[in-house]
Amino acid sequence: MTRVSVGSPLFAHLVDDAGLFPPEALTMTEATARHRHDSAAGHPVLSDRFLCTTGDLPALLESLHPEDRFSVGLISHLDPSTVRSALARTADDPRVELVGVEGPLPSGSDSPAAVMRALTALDELPQHASGYVEVPLAGDRAPVAVLRLLAQGHRAAKVRCGGLRAELFPSCQSLGAFVHACVTEDVPFKATAGLHHAVRHRDERTGFIHHGFLNLLLAVCRVADGGTVEAAVAVLGSTDTEALTAEARQVSTATAAKARALFVAYGSCSTSEPIDDLRALGLVAKEDTA
């Protein structure tokens, strides 16, 4: 039998299944079938969380088999009625465990009032479910005031690292400032979109420069070890695969645990590419056992 292991706790349960979302954009039938396969394989890099919008929730419930047990992270508008309705749909269905809700600030505003409305919506969640508020990044300054409100409300942040348009990709400076602020304010976060590969790269089809999920992990590690915004920005901008891999191998267990308590996971439309990248870098080991 073949088993796989993660070479460092840095990569454990890192990748949420976002197969329904672009550019993969699987059908619900395809996405649920892939998720069943991944869950049975149990690769430790995968979180076993299935991301789904509130609009796709009825289709998900129709696609599930009686024996299915899906841990669902719901992408939702953060208003109380929408969250309450989703909770009602899943509350008595043994096939679905709602493990989190994540969504943008109401009306896209980062005003204190908008943050408080989002927090009010997340108050609907059961105690075991996590709530993530997508924080818009503007310019090179971190949204510290927003993160402080999230910390006071015992909720986490979400950051968009890319998308289908160039303006959805934050600069290294902006993302580095966000990482530094999350560590400083002790606000956990998830990432979404654009993190298609481990190392920063240019997409040949679109020309967009994508952040690397390994770069982002190492930025969090650097700041968790007392590093500055500049230290985070530097590693976010690196395309030196050899240097990034060497740095990842030097991350201590304690630093990895601290970093991953802050950087919870990221959504990937592919559940194989992150594993393939880590294997190619020698950061995930494959073991053959009897």
C-alpha positions as CSV (number, residue, x, y, z in Angstrom):
1,M,0.0,0.0,0.0
2,T,1.2,3.5,-0.8
3,R,1.1,6.2,1.9
4,V,2.1,9.8,1.7
5,S,3.5,12.0,4.4
6,V,4.2,15.6,4.8
7,G,7.8,16.5,5.3
8,S,6.9,19.4,7.6
9,P,3.8,20.5,9.6
10,L,4.1,23.6,7.5
11,F,2.1,21.9,4.8
12,A,-0.4,19.8,6.8
13,H,-4.1,20.4,5.8
14,L,-3.1,23.5,3.8
15,V,-5.4,23.2,0.7
16,D,-9.2,23.6,0.7
17,D,-11.0,22.1,-2.3
18,A,-12.3,24.9,-4.5
19,G,-12.9,22.8,-7.5
20,L,-16.2,24.6,-8.3
21,F,-14.4,27.9,-8.9
22,P,-12.5,29.2,-11.9
23,P,-10.3,28.4,-13.6
24,E,-11.1,24.8,-12.9
25,A,-14.9,25.4,-12.6
26,L,-15.9,21.7,-12.3
27,T,-19.5,20.7,-12.5
28,M,-21.0,19.8,-9.2
29,T,-21.0,16.1,-10.2
30,E,-17.3,16.3,-11.2
31,A,-16.4,18.3,-8.0
32,T,-18.1,15.9,-5.6
33,A,-16.7,12.9,-7.3
34,R,-13.1,14.3,-7.1
35,H,-13.7,15.2,-3.5
36,R,-14.8,11.7,-2.6
37,H,-11.6,10.4,-4.3
38,D,-9.4,12.8,-2.5
39,S,-11.0,12.1,0.9
40,A,-10.5,8.4,0.4
41,A,-6.8,8.9,-0.5
42,G,-6.4,11.2,2.5
43,H,-3.3,13.1,1.4
44,P,-2.2,15.2,4.4
45,V,-1.7,18.4,2.4
46,L,-5.5,18.5,1.7
47,S,-7.8,19.9,4.4
48,D,-10.8,17.8,3.4
49,R,-12.9,21.0,3.3
50,F,-15.2,21.4,0.3
51,L,-15.8,25.0,-0.7
52,C,-19.3,25.9,-2.0
53,T,-21.3,29.0,-2.5
54,T,-24.8,29.5,-0.9
55,G,-26.2,29.5,-4.5
56,D,-24.6,26.1,-5.2
57,L,-25.7,24.6,-1.9
58,P,-29.0,23.0,-3.3
59,A,-27.0,21.4,-6.1
60,L,-24.5,20.1,-3.6
61,L,-27.2,18.5,-1.5
62,E,-28.7,16.9,-4.6
63,S,-25.4,15.5,-5.6
64,L,-24.4,13.9,-2.3
65,H,-24.8,10.1,-1.7
66,P,-26.4,8.8,1.5
67,E,-23.0,7.7,2.8
68,D,-21.2,11.0,2.1
69,R,-19.8,13.1,4.9
70,F,-18.6,16.4,3.5
71,S,-17.0,19.2,5.6
72,V,-18.3,22.3,3.9
73,G,-16.9,25.8,3.9
74,L,-19.6,28.0,2.7
75,I,-18.9,31.1,0.5
76,S,-21.7,33.5,1.4
77,H,-22.9,37.1,1.5
78,L,-22.3,38.1,5.1
79,D,-25.8,39.1,6.1
80,P,-27.8,37.4,8.9
81,S,-30.7,36.1,6.7
82,T,-28.4,34.5,4.1
83,V,-26.3,32.8,6.8
84,R,-29.4,31.7,8.7
85,S,-30.9,30.2,5.6
86,A,-27.8,28.2,4.8
87,L,-27.6,26.9,8.4
88,A,-31.2,25.8,8.2
89,R,-30.5,23.9,4.9
90,T,-27.7,21.9,6.4
91,A,-28.6,21.6,10.1
92,D,-30.4,18.2,9.9
93,D,-28.5,16.7,7.0
94,P,-25.9,14.1,8.3
95,R,-24.1,14.2,5.0
96,V,-23.0,17.8,5.6
97,E,-21.0,19.5,8.4
98,L,-20.8,23.2,8.0
99,V,-17.3,24.0,9.3
100,G,-17.0,27.6,8.2
101,V,-18.5,30.6,6.5
102,E,-16.5,33.1,4.5
103,G,-17.4,36.1,2.5
104,P,-16.7,39.7,1.6
105,L,-17.6,42.7,3.6
106,P,-21.2,44.0,2.9
107,S,-21.2,46.4,-0.1
108,G,-17.4,46.0,-0.4
109,S,-16.8,48.7,2.2
110,D,-14.2,48.4,4.9
111,S,-15.9,50.9,7.2
112,P,-16.4,49.9,10.9
113,A,-20.2,49.7,10.2
114,A,-19.6,47.2,7.4
115,V,-17.3,45.1,9.5
116,M,-19.8,45.0,12.4
117,R,-22.6,43.9,10.0
118,A,-20.4,41.0,8.8
119,L,-19.6,40.1,12.4
120,T,-23.4,40.2,13.2
121,A,-24.0,37.7,10.4
122,L,-21.3,35.4,11.6
123,D,-22.9,35.4,15.1
124,E,-25.4,33.0,13.5
125,L,-22.8,30.3,13.3
126,P,-22.6,27.4,15.7
127,Q,-19.6,27.4,18.0
128,H,-17.6,24.8,16.1
129,A,-17.8,26.7,12.8
130,S,-15.2,29.4,11.8
131,G,-16.0,32.7,10.3
132,Y,-13.8,34.5,7.8
133,V,-14.3,38.1,6.5
134,E,-12.6,38.9,3.2
135,V,-10.5,42.1,3.7
136,P,-9.9,44.3,0.7
137,L,-6.3,45.4,0.2
138,A,-5.9,48.9,-1.1
139,G,-2.5,50.5,-1.7
140,D,0.5,49.4,0.3
141,R,-1.0,49.8,3.8
142,A,-2.5,47.0,5.8
143,P,-6.1,47.2,6.9
144,V,-5.1,47.3,10.6
145,A,-8.4,48.8,11.8
146,V,-10.4,46.1,10.1
147,L,-8.2,43.3,11.5
148,R,-8.5,44.7,15.0
149,L,-12.3,44.6,14.8
150,L,-12.1,41.0,13.6
151,A,-9.8,40.2,16.5
152,Q,-12.2,41.8,18.9
153,G,-15.1,39.8,17.4
154,H,-13.0,36.5,17.5
155,R,-13.2,36.1,13.8
156,A,-10.6,35.5,11.1
157,A,-9.7,37.3,7.8
158,K,-9.6,36.2,4.2
159,V,-7.3,37.7,1.6
160,R,-7.7,37.6,-2.2
161,C,-4.4,36.8,-3.9
162,G,-5.5,36.9,-7.5
163,G,-8.4,36.3,-9.9
164,L,-9.6,36.7,-13.5
165,R,-8.5,40.3,-13.7
166,A,-5.0,41.8,-13.2
167,E,-6.3,44.3,-10.6
168,L,-7.3,41.4,-8.3
169,F,-3.6,40.5,-7.8
170,P,-2.3,42.5,-4.8
171,S,1.3,43.8,-4.8
172,C,3.9,42.1,-2.7
173,Q,4.0,45.2,-0.6
174,S,0.3,45.1,0.0
175,L,0.2,41.4,0.8
176,G,3.3,41.6,3.0
177,A,1.7,44.4,5.0
178,F,-1.4,42.3,5.4
179,V,0.6,39.3,6.6
180,H,2.6,41.4,9.1
181,A,-0.6,43.0,10.4
182,C,-2.3,39.6,10.9
183,V,0.6,38.3,12.8
184,T,0.9,41.4,14.9
185,E,-2.8,41.6,15.7
186,D,-3.0,37.8,16.1
187,V,-5.7,37.4,13.4
188,P,-5.8,34.0,11.6
189,F,-6.5,34.2,7.9
190,K,-7.3,32.1,4.8
191,A,-6.3,33.0,1.2
192,T,-8.2,32.6,-2.0
193,A,-7.6,32.8,-5.7
194,G,-4.4,33.0,-7.7
195,L,-2.2,30.6,-5.7
196,H,-1.9,28.0,-8.4
197,H,1.7,27.0,-7.8
198,A,4.2,26.9,-4.9
199,V,6.5,29.6,-6.3
200,R,5.8,33.0,-7.7
201,H,5.5,32.8,-11.5
202,R,4.0,34.4,-14.6
203,D,1.1,32.6,-16.2
204,E,2.0,32.1,-19.9
205,R,-1.6,32.3,-21.0
206,T,-2.7,35.5,-19.2
207,G,0.6,37.2,-18.5
208,F,-0.5,37.7,-14.9
209,I,2.2,37.3,-12.2
210,H,0.9,34.9,-9.5
211,H,1.9,34.7,-5.9
212,G,3.2,31.4,-4.8
213,F,1.7,29.6,-1.8
214,L,5.2,28.6,-0.6
215,N,6.2,32.3,-0.8
216,L,3.1,33.2,1.3
217,L,3.8,30.5,3.9
218,L,7.4,31.6,4.3
219,A,6.3,35.3,4.6
220,V,4.1,34.2,7.6
221,C,7.0,32.2,9.0
222,R,9.4,35.2,8.8
223,V,7.0,37.5,10.5
224,A,6.1,34.9,13.1
225,D,9.8,34.8,13.9
226,G,9.9,38.5,14.4
227,G,10.5,39.6,10.9
228,T,9.5,43.0,9.4
229,V,7.1,43.9,6.6
230,E,10.2,44.2,4.4
231,A,11.2,40.6,5.2
232,A,7.7,39.4,4.2
233,V,7.7,41.5,1.0
234,A,11.1,40.2,0.0
235,V,10.1,36.5,0.2
236,L,6.8,37.1,-1.5
237,G,8.6,38.6,-4.5
238,S,11.2,35.8,-4.8
239,T,11.3,33.4,-7.7
240,D,14.4,31.6,-6.5
241,T,13.0,28.1,-6.2
242,E,16.2,26.7,-4.7
243,A,16.4,29.4,-2.0
244,L,12.7,29.1,-1.1
245,T,12.9,25.3,-0.8
246,A,16.0,25.6,1.4
247,E,14.3,28.1,3.6
248,A,11.2,25.9,3.9
249,R,13.4,23.0,5.0
250,Q,14.9,25.1,7.8
251,V,11.6,26.2,9.3
252,S,11.4,24.8,12.9
253,T,8.4,22.8,14.1
254,A,7.6,25.6,16.5
255,T,7.7,28.3,13.8
256,A,5.6,26.1,11.5
257,A,3.0,25.5,14.2
258,K,2.8,29.3,14.9
259,A,2.6,30.2,11.2
260,R,-0.1,27.6,10.5
261,A,-2.2,28.8,13.4
262,L,-2.3,32.1,11.6
263,F,-2.3,31.0,7.9
264,V,-5.2,28.4,8.2
265,A,-5.5,27.3,4.5
266,Y,-6.0,28.5,1.0
267,G,-8.6,27.5,-1.6
268,S,-7.3,25.8,-4.7
269,C,-9.4,24.8,-7.7
270,S,-6.8,22.0,-8.3
271,T,-6.2,19.5,-5.5
272,S,-3.4,17.8,-7.4
273,E,-1.2,20.7,-8.5
274,P,-0.2,21.8,-4.9
275,I,0.9,18.3,-4.1
276,D,2.7,17.8,-7.4
277,D,4.6,21.1,-6.8
278,L,5.6,20.1,-3.2
279,R,6.7,16.7,-4.4
280,A,8.8,18.2,-7.2
281,L,10.5,20.5,-4.6
282,G,11.2,17.5,-2.3
283,L,9.0,19.0,0.4
284,V,6.5,16.3,0.5
285,A,7.7,12.7,0.8
286,K,6.1,9.6,-0.7
287,E,6.5,6.4,1.3
288,D,5.8,2.9,0.3
289,T,4.7,0.6,3.2
290,A,3.3,-2.8,3.4
